């Protein structure tokens, strides 16, 4: 068996072949349906990951709050070197101080300064503090659990936002690709007509200007096709960005635009009769925030209750003039246990006014909930009307595109049979292309509006 190599350069041939094979393997595209793309994005999108980190931070905050009720243990020690020992001053002869030379026991202004202390001092202590009763602590535990719920809802909100962006980008790619396919058919049809017209011109049946008109038409189609191709590439990059994929990662979409359009046309924006505001993550999040605000308000009232704590300390201390004796002689121990009761009596009405502020915050949050309900109702109504209008526009544009295609077919037949003009064919081609552009624009508008309606109804993304 012979190996493939460049003449005289076997090593270079092997390297080039190896590089080509590795690139071919690395560039194998990944298949994604719309659901696959959304599920992938909800795992890899940076915004989602950040909200998940926020949830982890919330768990740490919850554990921090719970730690308040656990024993607080501290151990410490000090060693002090008294370079100059402080002296205490006594009247001469007082407190056992020596009398003056007259033996009067320190008459007049005579004083005696006596050093009070030793060169080296040290102590080691351990203390334990335990919360026994604090009425506001239980409120804090409830708030911690609600805080966890809020963090999870923030994750769900970020996933819904990512699902919306991915769905719109996915539909944009599908519509652009379908438009490019139709442009390829148009180019093929005009190219065939151009070759036939050139043959007819060579035989003297048509004028050279008819050939030129068709060639201009073909060049315009190719230019438009290249522009749409660039748009497709840009749409793919946008989709990969929303999914959290590297831009250079090749992907392939498995869904077909025909399936979406047919299914959505059949549904025709049929809405459920009942709507639960709790389906909207924004409303559910606001309800959790109201609960937190209410717990915050309740915690102010609990501060009027007394608090009870217990504390215990145990330690050793020593003092010597010699550093060697400081470590080898006996240390003296001590211990104490205390029970501390704190009863708030008067704080200048601080808690009273703080409670007023918290109550106002709760009332504002509840009013925001009513405003959000009205906003959701308006969003649903707007999305429903827009979807119905876009559906009608899409149906009309589909009809226009079919009619324009029929006009192209008839004018081409008439031109070949010599009863039609080249101008009619070109006008028909132009009208057909314009109808196709309008149809795909209407199709994209319809599908994007469908995403908006699903989001307004809280049905866009329900995964965990």
C-alpha positions as CSV (number, residue, x, y, z in Angstrom):
1,X,0.0,0.0,0.0
2,X,1.5,3.3,-1.0
3,X,1.3,6.5,1.1
4,X,0.2,9.9,-0.2
5,X,3.0,12.4,-0.1
6,X,4.3,15.5,-1.9
7,X,7.2,14.7,-4.2
8,X,10.5,15.1,-2.3
9,X,8.7,16.3,0.8
10,X,7.3,13.4,2.7
11,X,7.4,15.1,6.1
12,X,5.6,18.2,4.8
13,X,3.1,16.0,3.1
14,X,2.3,14.1,6.3
15,X,2.0,17.4,8.3
16,X,-0.3,18.9,5.7
17,X,-2.4,15.8,5.5
18,X,-2.6,15.5,9.2
19,X,-3.6,19.1,9.6
20,X,-6.3,18.8,7.0
21,X,-7.7,15.7,8.7
22,X,-7.6,17.3,12.1
23,X,-9.4,20.4,10.8
24,X,-12.0,18.3,9.1
25,X,-12.7,16.5,12.3
26,X,-12.7,19.7,14.4
27,X,-15.1,21.4,12.0
28,X,-17.8,18.8,12.1
29,X,-21.0,20.8,12.7
30,X,-23.2,20.2,15.7
31,X,-27.0,19.6,15.1
32,X,-29.5,21.7,17.0
33,X,-33.2,21.8,17.0
34,X,-34.9,24.8,18.5
35,X,-35.5,23.0,21.8
36,X,-31.9,21.7,21.7
37,X,-30.6,25.3,21.2
38,X,-32.8,26.7,24.0
39,X,-31.8,23.9,26.4
40,X,-28.1,24.3,25.6
41,X,-28.3,28.1,26.0
42,X,-30.0,27.8,29.4
43,X,-27.0,25.8,30.5
44,X,-24.2,27.8,28.8
45,X,-25.3,31.4,28.5
46,X,-23.2,33.7,30.7
47,X,-26.2,35.6,32.1
48,X,-27.8,32.4,33.3
49,X,-24.5,31.3,34.9
50,X,-24.3,34.6,36.7
51,X,-27.8,34.2,38.2
52,X,-26.8,30.7,39.2
53,X,-23.7,32.1,41.0
54,X,-26.1,34.6,42.7
55,X,-28.1,31.6,43.9
56,X,-25.0,30.1,45.4
57,X,-24.2,33.4,47.1
58,X,-27.8,33.4,48.4
59,X,-27.2,30.0,50.0
60,X,-24.0,31.3,51.6
61,X,-26.0,34.2,52.9
62,X,-28.6,31.9,54.4
63,X,-25.9,29.8,56.1
64,X,-24.5,33.0,57.5
65,X,-27.8,34.0,59.0
66,X,-28.3,30.5,60.6
67,X,-24.8,30.8,62.1
68,X,-26.0,33.6,64.4
69,X,-27.8,30.9,66.6
70,X,-24.7,28.7,66.8
71,X,-22.2,29.1,69.7
72,X,-19.7,31.8,69.1
73,X,-16.3,30.6,70.3
74,X,-13.2,32.8,70.6
75,X,-9.7,32.0,71.9
76,X,-7.0,34.6,72.5
77,X,-3.8,35.3,74.3
78,X,-1.5,38.2,75.1
79,X,2.1,38.6,76.2
80,X,3.2,42.0,77.5
81,X,6.7,43.3,78.2
82,X,6.6,46.3,80.5
83,X,9.8,48.1,79.6
84,X,9.2,50.8,82.2
85,X,6.9,49.8,85.0
86,X,4.4,52.4,86.0
87,X,4.8,53.7,89.6
88,X,2.0,54.5,91.9
89,X,2.5,57.5,94.2
90,X,1.7,57.3,98.0
91,X,2.2,59.7,100.9
92,X,5.5,59.1,102.5
93,X,5.1,56.4,105.2
94,X,1.5,55.7,104.1
95,X,0.3,52.2,103.1
96,X,3.5,50.6,104.5
97,X,5.9,53.1,102.7
98,X,9.1,54.0,104.7
99,X,8.8,57.2,106.9
100,X,11.0,60.2,106.4
101,X,14.2,60.9,108.6
102,X,12.2,62.7,111.3
103,X,10.0,59.6,111.9
104,X,6.9,61.6,111.5
105,X,5.4,59.3,109.0
106,X,5.6,61.5,105.9
107,X,4.6,64.9,107.1
108,X,4.5,67.8,104.6
109,X,4.6,67.1,100.9
110,X,6.9,64.1,101.0
111,X,5.7,61.2,98.8
112,X,6.9,57.7,97.9
113,X,6.7,56.2,94.3
114,X,6.4,52.4,94.3
115,X,6.5,50.3,91.1
116,X,3.2,48.5,90.6
117,X,3.6,45.5,88.4
118,X,6.1,43.1,86.9
119,X,8.3,43.0,83.8
120,X,6.4,40.2,82.0
121,X,2.6,39.6,81.9
122,X,0.6,37.2,80.0
123,X,-2.9,35.7,79.7
124,X,-4.8,33.1,77.7
125,X,-8.6,33.1,77.5
126,X,-11.4,31.2,75.8
127,X,-15.0,32.5,75.6
128,X,-18.3,31.1,74.4
129,X,-21.4,33.2,73.6
130,X,-24.7,31.6,72.9
131,X,-27.9,33.2,71.7
132,X,-30.8,31.9,73.8
133,X,-33.8,34.0,72.7
134,X,-34.2,36.7,70.0
135,X,-37.7,37.1,68.5
136,X,-36.3,38.7,65.3
137,X,-34.1,35.7,64.6
138,X,-37.0,33.5,63.6
139,X,-38.2,36.2,61.1
140,X,-34.6,36.1,59.7
141,X,-34.9,32.4,59.1
142,X,-38.2,32.8,57.2
143,X,-36.6,35.6,55.2
144,X,-33.6,33.4,54.4
145,X,-35.9,30.7,53.0
146,X,-37.8,33.3,50.9
147,X,-34.4,34.7,49.7
148,X,-33.6,31.3,48.4
149,X,-36.9,31.2,46.5
150,X,-36.2,34.6,45.0
151,X,-32.7,33.5,43.8
152,X,-34.3,30.5,42.0
153,X,-36.9,32.7,40.4
154,X,-34.2,35.0,39.2
155,X,-32.5,32.0,37.5
156,X,-35.8,31.1,35.8
157,X,-36.3,34.7,34.6
158,X,-32.8,34.7,33.1
159,X,-33.5,31.4,31.3
160,X,-36.8,32.8,29.9
161,X,-35.0,35.8,28.6
162,X,-32.3,33.6,27.0
163,X,-35.0,31.4,25.5
164,X,-36.7,34.4,23.9
165,X,-33.4,35.6,22.4
166,X,-32.4,32.2,21.1
167,X,-35.9,31.5,19.6
168,X,-35.9,34.8,17.7
169,X,-32.3,34.3,16.5
170,X,-33.1,30.7,15.5
171,X,-36.2,31.8,13.5
172,X,-34.1,34.6,11.9
173,X,-31.6,32.0,10.6
174,X,-34.3,29.7,9.3
175,X,-36.1,32.5,7.4
176,X,-32.8,33.8,5.9
177,X,-31.8,30.4,4.7
178,X,-35.2,29.8,3.1
179,X,-34.9,33.2,1.4
180,X,-31.5,32.2,0.1
181,X,-32.9,28.9,-1.3
182,X,-35.6,30.8,-3.2
183,X,-33.0,33.2,-4.5
184,X,-31.0,30.2,-5.8
185,X,-34.1,29.0,-7.7
186,X,-34.6,32.5,-9.1
187,X,-31.0,32.6,-10.2
188,X,-31.2,29.2,-11.8
189,X,-34.4,30.2,-13.6
190,X,-33.1,33.5,-14.9
191,X,-29.8,31.9,-15.9
192,X,-31.7,29.3,-18.0
193,X,-33.7,32.1,-19.6
194,X,-30.6,34.0,-20.3
195,X,-29.0,31.1,-22.1
196,X,-32.1,30.5,-24.1
197,X,-32.3,34.2,-25.0
198,X,-28.7,34.2,-26.1
199,X,-29.4,31.2,-28.4
200,X,-32.4,33.0,-29.8
201,X,-30.4,36.1,-30.3
202,X,-27.8,34.1,-32.2
203,X,-30.5,32.9,-34.5
204,X,-31.8,36.5,-35.0
205,X,-35.2,36.0,-33.2
206,X,-34.5,38.5,-30.4
207,X,-32.5,41.7,-30.0
208,X,-29.2,42.0,-28.1
209,X,-30.8,44.4,-25.6
210,X,-33.1,41.5,-24.4
211,X,-29.9,39.6,-23.6
212,X,-28.4,42.6,-21.7
213,X,-31.6,43.1,-19.7
214,X,-31.6,39.5,-18.5
215,X,-27.9,39.7,-17.7
216,X,-28.4,42.8,-15.5
217,X,-31.3,40.9,-13.8
218,X,-29.0,37.9,-13.2
219,X,-26.2,40.1,-11.8
220,X,-28.7,41.8,-9.4
221,X,-30.0,38.4,-8.2
222,X,-26.4,37.2,-7.5
223,X,-25.7,40.4,-5.6
224,X,-28.8,40.0,-3.6
225,X,-28.0,36.4,-3.0
226,X,-24.5,37.3,-1.6
227,X,-26.1,39.9,0.7
228,X,-28.5,37.4,2.0
229,X,-25.6,34.9,2.5
230,X,-23.8,37.5,4.6
231,X,-27.0,38.0,6.6
232,X,-27.3,34.2,7.2
233,X,-23.7,34.1,8.5
234,X,-24.4,37.1,10.8
235,X,-27.6,35.4,12.0
236,X,-25.7,32.2,12.8
237,X,-23.1,34.3,14.8
238,X,-25.9,36.0,16.7
239,X,-27.5,32.7,17.5
240,X,-24.3,31.2,18.7
241,X,-23.7,34.3,20.8
242,X,-27.1,33.9,22.4
243,X,-26.5,30.2,23.0
244,X,-23.1,30.8,24.7
245,X,-21.2,29.0,21.9
246,X,-17.9,30.2,20.5
247,X,-18.5,32.1,17.3
248,X,-16.2,29.8,15.3
249,X,-18.1,26.6,16.3
250,X,-19.9,25.3,13.3
251,X,-23.6,24.3,13.9
252,X,-26.4,23.1,11.8
253,X,-30.1,23.7,12.4
254,X,-32.4,20.7,12.1
255,X,-35.8,22.4,12.2
256,X,-37.6,23.3,9.0
257,X,-39.4,26.6,8.5
258,X,-42.2,24.9,6.7
259,X,-43.2,22.9,9.8
260,X,-43.2,26.0,11.9
261,X,-45.2,28.2,9.5
262,X,-47.8,25.4,8.9
263,X,-48.2,24.6,12.5
264,X,-48.5,28.3,13.5
265,X,-51.0,29.0,10.7
266,X,-53.2,26.2,11.9
267,X,-53.1,27.4,15.5
268,X,-53.9,31.0,14.4
269,X,-53.2,32.5,17.8
270,X,-55.8,30.5,19.7
271,X,-55.6,31.6,23.3
272,X,-56.6,29.7,26.5
273,X,-59.7,31.1,28.2
274,X,-58.1,31.3,31.6
275,X,-54.8,33.0,32.5
276,X,-52.9,32.7,35.7
277,X,-50.7,35.6,36.5
278,X,-48.4,33.3,38.4
279,X,-47.3,31.8,35.0
280,X,-45.4,35.0,34.4
281,X,-42.0,34.8,36.2
282,X,-42.0,38.6,36.7
283,X,-45.3,38.4,38.7
284,X,-44.1,35.4,40.7
285,X,-40.8,37.2,41.5
286,X,-42.7,40.3,42.6
287,X,-44.8,38.2,45.0
288,X,-41.7,36.8,46.6
289,X,-40.3,40.3,46.9
290,X,-43.5,41.4,48.7
291,X,-43.0,38.5,51.1
292,X,-39.5,39.6,51.8
293,X,-40.7,43.2,52.4
294,X,-43.4,42.0,54.7
295,X,-40.9,39.9,56.7
296,X,-38.7,42.9,56.9
297,X,-41.6,44.9,58.3
298,X,-42.3,42.2,60.9
299,X,-38.7,42.0,62.0
300,X,-39.0,45.6,63.3
301,X,-41.8,44.7,65.7
302,X,-39.8,41.7,67.0
303,X,-37.1,44.1,68.1
304,X,-39.4,45.3,71.0
305,X,-39.0,41.8,72.5
306,X,-36.1,41.2,75.0
307,X,-33.1,39.2,74.0
308,X,-31.3,36.6,76.2
309,X,-27.8,35.4,75.7
310,X,-25.3,33.3,77.8
311,X,-21.6,33.7,77.9
312,X,-18.7,31.7,79.5
313,X,-15.0,32.6,79.8
314,X,-12.1,30.6,81.1
315,X,-8.5,31.7,81.2
316,X,-5.0,31.7,82.8
317,X,-2.7,34.6,83.6
318,X,0.8,35.1,85.0
319,X,3.3,37.8,85.7
320,X,7.0,37.7,86.5
321,X,10.1,39.9,86.5
322,X,12.2,37.2,84.8
323,X,11.3,36.0,81.4
324,X,12.5,32.5,82.3
325,X,10.3,32.4,85.4
326,X,7.4,33.7,83.3
327,X,7.1,30.4,81.5
328,X,8.2,27.9,84.2
329,X,6.2,29.1,87.2
330,X,2.6,28.5,88.0
331,X,-0.2,30.2,85.9
332,X,-3.3,31.2,87.7
333,X,-6.7,30.3,86.2
334,X,-10.0,32.1,86.3
335,X,-13.6,31.3,85.0
336,X,-16.9,33.1,84.7
337,X,-20.4,32.3,83.5
338,X,-22.9,35.1,82.8
339,X,-26.5,35.3,81.6
340,X,-27.4,38.5,79.8
341,X,-30.9,39.9,79.5
342,X,-31.5,43.0,77.3
343,X,-34.9,44.6,77.5
344,X,-35.5,47.6,75.1
345,X,-37.3,50.4,76.9
346,X,-37.0,53.6,74.9
347,X,-35.0,54.3,71.7
348,X,-36.3,57.7,70.8
349,X,-39.1,56.2,68.6
350,X,-36.4,54.9,66.1
351,X,-38.1,51.5,65.7
352,X,-41.5,53.1,65.3
353,X,-40.4,55.2,62.4
354,X,-38.4,52.4,60.9
355,X,-41.6,50.3,60.9
356,X,-43.5,53.0,59.1
357,X,-40.9,53.0,56.4
358,X,-41.0,49.2,56.0
359,X,-44.8,49.3,55.9
360,X,-44.7,51.9,53.1
361,X,-42.3,49.7,51.2
362,X,-44.8,46.8,51.5
363,X,-47.7,48.9,50.3
364,X,-45.7,50.1,47.3
365,X,-44.7,46.6,46.4
366,X,-48.3,45.5,46.5
367,X,-49.4,48.4,44.3
368,X,-46.6,47.4,41.9
369,X,-48.2,44.0,41.7
370,X,-51.5,45.5,40.6
371,X,-49.7,47.7,38.1
372,X,-47.8,44.6,36.8
373,X,-51.1,42.8,36.3
374,X,-52.4,45.6,34.2
375,X,-49.1,45.6,32.2
376,X,-49.4,41.9,31.6
377,X,-53.0,42.3,30.4
378,X,-51.9,45.0,28.0
379,X,-48.9,42.9,26.7
380,X,-51.2,39.9,26.0
381,X,-53.7,42.1,24.2
382,X,-51.0,43.8,22.2
383,X,-49.3,40.6,21.3
384,X,-52.7,39.0,20.4
385,X,-53.7,41.8,18.1
386,X,-50.2,42.1,16.5
387,X,-50.2,38.3,15.9
388,X,-53.6,38.4,14.3
389,X,-52.5,41.3,12.0
390,X,-49.2,39.6,11.2
391,X,-51.1,36.4,10.4
392,X,-53.4,38.2,8.0
393,X,-50.4,39.9,6.4
394,X,-48.5,36.6,6.1
395,X,-51.5,35.0,4.4
396,X,-51.8,37.9,2.0
397,X,-48.1,37.9,1.2
398,X,-48.2,34.1,0.6
399,X,-51.0,34.6,-1.8
400,X,-49.2,37.5,-3.5
401,X,-46.0,35.3,-3.9
402,X,-48.0,32.5,-5.4
403,X,-49.7,34.8,-7.9
404,X,-46.3,36.4,-8.8
405,X,-44.9,33.0,-9.4
406,X,-47.8,32.2,-11.7
407,X,-47.3,35.5,-13.6
408,X,-43.6,34.6,-14.1
409,X,-44.6,31.2,-15.5
410,X,-47.2,32.6,-17.9
411,X,-45.0,35.5,-19.1
412,X,-42.1,33.1,-19.8
413,X,-44.4,30.8,-21.9
414,X,-45.7,33.8,-23.8
415,X,-42.1,35.0,-24.4
416,X,-41.0,31.6,-25.7
417,X,-43.9,31.4,-28.0
418,X,-43.2,34.9,-29.4
419,X,-46.4,36.6,-28.1
420,X,-44.8,38.3,-25.1
421,X,-41.9,40.7,-24.6
422,X,-38.7,40.5,-22.7
423,X,-39.8,43.5,-20.6
424,X,-42.8,41.6,-19.4
425,X,-40.6,38.7,-18.2
426,X,-38.3,41.1,-16.4
427,X,-41.1,43.0,-14.7
428,X,-42.7,39.7,-13.7
429,X,-39.4,38.5,-12.2
430,X,-38.9,41.8,-10.3
431,X,-42.5,41.6,-8.9
432,X,-41.9,38.0,-8.0
433,X,-38.7,38.8,-6.1
434,X,-40.4,41.7,-4.3
435,X,-43.3,39.4,-3.3
436,X,-40.8,36.8,-2.0
437,X,-39.0,39.5,0.1
438,X,-42.3,40.7,1.5
439,X,-43.4,37.2,2.3
440,X,-40.3,36.3,4.2
441,X,-40.4,39.6,6.1
442,X,-44.0,38.9,7.1
443,X,-43.1,35.3,8.1
444,X,-40.3,36.5,10.3
445,X,-42.5,39.2,11.9
446,X,-45.2,36.6,12.5
447,X,-42.8,34.1,14.2
448,X,-41.2,36.8,16.4
449,X,-44.6,38.0,17.4
450,X,-45.6,34.4,18.3
451,X,-42.5,34.3,20.6
452,X,-43.7,37.6,22.2
453,X,-47.2,36.2,22.8
454,X,-45.8,33.0,24.3
455,X,-43.7,35.1,26.6
456,X,-46.6,37.3,27.5
457,X,-48.6,34.2,28.4
458,X,-45.7,32.7,30.4
459,X,-45.4,29.7,28.1
460,X,-42.2,30.5,26.3
461,X,-39.9,28.4,28.6
462,X,-41.1,26.2,31.4
463,X,-38.0,24.0,31.9
464,X,-36.0,24.0,35.1
